[in-house]
Amino acid sequence: MRRPRRYQGLKDNYRLDRLLPPSQKNGKRRGFETEHAALTEDSTRARSLVRSLGADTVAVTLGRELAGETMPETMASARWMRDERLEFGAAVIEGLEPWPAKKIAFFAGIPISGEVPADKLDTIDPKALKERLRQQINRLGLTFRSGFLVAIFEAEFEPVSKIYRFHFHGAATGSYVKALRLLQQLPAYKRRDHVHQPFQIKKLTSDADRPQAVSYLLKSHWKQRRIGPVGEDCVVKRDRKYRRLEEPHHAYALLWLDRHSVSDITLFMGCRMRNSKLELTDPRATDRT
């Protein structure tokens, strides 16, 4: 039986598909993905699994589920993740609503420990990744008197070296914003070859930018970006454009996603998700000024 769509009860002013309607700009599609696009993507993923890993019964079974009319409850499904993104996005937008822009920061981090050879992907436990980040924050020795932090892990594939780079995107408010500046200085986020900004912190320039920033936290796919020689001088550079993962790595990534859940890749600090809303876990942490 198909799961009831939780996002149908969300308020329009918190729904990413209402706040970021589909549009075209400079020939590029923008806005939150449509139901039709998610359905089409699931069909593409189903074919990918069968063509690339046709001898793998688990892959074939997942492919059949993705091609079926009933939405499979798995991170490998674009349809399922669209629902998850709508619910999560609405919760974060509502949770950020009382906070002034100066008390909100969006961030991204690429820890050294997140670099994994493609043939070792199965060994990665996302719960261990988020627990490591939690410990890094706790060891900063700060007292969090206000605010919350949310971070979500994903991976980017580099096809030349065949390396996955697990990294996180997040949002922080109140006292947790200070923690970001201290995290930025840790050895785990030091600059290295082809990772020139291992930890980025961005402040909003306008409240109108909140939906777009929130939509970037939880995604329905992984992408690849090549690092290799470019031009006559063969200077090694990182591509600016993202692409779909090449096969069979795309298929293996889908199997990895199928084995894990959104809760596995999501870190909550100072808050929790309850009844599709973010709740502060410390009732004293209410200072939003």
N, C-alpha and C positions, 0 to 999 in steps of 0.2 A: 504494500500500500504506500502511495506517495505521501511523504510527510507534509502536513499543512504548512503553507508558506507563512512563516512568522512575520516577514517584512510587510505583509499586507496591513497589519495593524499599526505600523509605524506612522508617526506624524509626518506630513508632507515636508515640513520645514527641516526635518532631520534626514530625509531620504536622499541618498546620493544620486539615485536615478532621476530625481526631481531637481536637485540642485545642480547636477551636471548633465543636462540633456545632450543627446547625440548631436554632433555638428561636424561641419567640414571647415578646415582652415588650411590654406596653402596645399590643398590636395590631400591632407591628412585627416583621418577620422579622430575625433575628440569626443570627450564626454564618457559617461558611464556606459558600460556594455549593455546591450539590449538582450532580452530573452532569446530572440532569434539568433543573435550572434553567439550566445552561449550554447545553444542547441547545435548550431553548425560546428562550433569548436569541438563539442563532444563527439560528433560524427568523425571529424578529422582525427581526433585522438584514438578513436576506436580502430580506424584503419591503420594508424601508425603502429599500434600494439600488435595487430595481427600480422602486418607485413614484416615488421622488424623482429618480432619474437614469437612467430607462429608455432614454434615447437615448445613454447613455455605455456603450460596449461593455465597458470595463474594469470599470465598476460592475456591469453585468449578469453578467459572468463571475464576479466575486467573490461576487455574490449566489447564484449557482448553487452555488459551492463551499461557501458557508456553509449552504445548504439540503441539501447532500448527506450521505450516511451516513459518508463518509470525512472524518475531521477535518482541515481545512485547516491547514497550518503557517503561520499568520499572526496577528499581533497583533489583527487585526480579528475573530478568532474567539474567542468566550467559552470554547469548549471547549479550544482550544489554550492560552489564557491561564490557564485553571484548572490545567492541567498545569504551566505555567511557574511559576505562583504557588506551587504545592505544592513544586516542586523548590527554587525560590529561598528560600521561607520556611523550609524544613527546613534549608537550608545556613546561613542567618543565625541561626536559633535555636540550632543546634549551635555555630556560631561564637561566639555570645554566652554560651554556657553557662558557661565557666570564669570569666567576668568578674562581679565583684560589682556590684550595682545602682548604687553610687556612681561606678563607672567607665564607666557606659553613659549615653548621651544620645540621644534621638530628636529630630529637628529637621525643620523645613520652611522653605523660603525662596521668596520671590516676587521675583525680580530685576526691575528696571525694564525691562531689555532683553528680558524675556520677554513683554511685552505686544504682541500682534500683531493687526491687523485681520483679520477672517474671510476677506476676499478675498486675503490674503497668506499664508494658511496653507501653501500649497505651497512657499513660499520658506524655510520653517523647517527647518534641518538640526539634528536633535537632537545629533549628534556635536559640533557647534560649541557648543551650549549646555553640554554637560558638560565640554568642554575649557576653556570660559571659567571654569567653577566650579573646575576643577582648578588653573588658573593663579591664581585668586584665593587659593586655599589655599596654593599654593607661594610666592606673593609675601608671605605673612605673615611669612616669615623664621623659622619655627619648626623645631626639630629633633624629629622624631617618633621617640621612643625606645620607644614601645609602642603597641599597638592598631591599629585599622583604621577606615576610613570607607567606607560604601556609600550612594550617593544615586541616586534614580531620578526621572526627569522625566516629567511628565504635563501636561495642560492643562485649564483650567476655562473654560467659555464664558459670557460675559455677553451676554444676548440684546438688551438695549436699545442698548448701544453697539456690539454685534457685535464684541467684542474677545475674543480668546483670551489667557488669562494662563498662560503656561508657568511651572511652578514645580517644585520638587523636594521629596521626602520622603526622609529618610535615618536612618541609625543610625551612631553613632560610639562608639569605646571608647578608653581610655588617653589618650595624648597628643593625640589628635585632638579630644577634648572641648574642650580649651583653644582650638583653632582656631575652633570654633563661636562662642565668645564674641567673638572678634576679627572674624569674618565679619559678625556682627550689627551691627558699628559702621561697616561700609563704606557709601559713598554709594549703591551699587547696591541696598541694602536699607533705604533711608531711608523713613520713614513718608510716605504720600501719600494723596490723596483716596480713600476707600473701601478702602484697604489700610492698616489701622491697625497691624497686626503683620506686617510684611514678612518677619521672620525670628523664628521661635519655637523655643525649646529646651525640651524637657520631660524630666524625670527620672522614672524609674519609682518608684511608691510601694510596689509589691509585685512580687515575681518572677512572680506569677501573671498579671501584666499583659503579660508579654513576648509571648505569642502574638498578642494583639489588636494590640499596637503594631507587630509585624512584619508582620501581614496588611495593614496600611495602607500599606506601602511600595510594593508593586507591585500595581496594580489591573488589572482586565479591561475597564475602561470609563472614559470621560470623562463629566463631568457639567456641568450649567449651573446658575448661580445668578444671579438677577436683581438688579441695582442700579437702583433707581428710586423715584419718589415713593410714599409710603405714608400712608394715612389722610387725614383732612380737612385737615390742615396741609400735606400733600404733602411731608413731610420725606423726603429721599432716604436710603434705607437699603439695606443688603444683606440679601437673604432669608436666613433661617437654614436653610431646607430646600433640598436639592439636588433637581434634576429631570433627567430624560432630556433630552439635547440635542434641540432642535426641528429639524424638517426644513426645508430640505435640509442643514443644517449637520451633523446627525448622520451623514448619508451621506458627506459630504465628509471628516469626521473618520475614518470607517472606511477610506476610500481612503488617507488619510495614514498611518494605522496599518499598513495593508497594505504600504506601501512601505518600512517600517522594521522593525527587530527589537528584541528586548529588550536585546541587547548595545548597540544604538545609544543607548538612553536610560539606560543604567546606568553609573555611575561607581564604580570601585573604587580605593581608595587604601590602600596598606599591605596589600593582600590581592588575591586573584584567585579566580575560580571554576574549580575543576578537579575533574572526576569527581563533580559534584554536591555539592562541599564547598567551603567557604571556606578558603583557605590563606594564611597570612601570607607576604608576599613578602620580608620582612626577617627572617631567622631570629633576629636579635638582639632583635627587638621582642616579647619574651615576658613582660615584667613586667606582671602583672595585679593588682598590689596597689594 
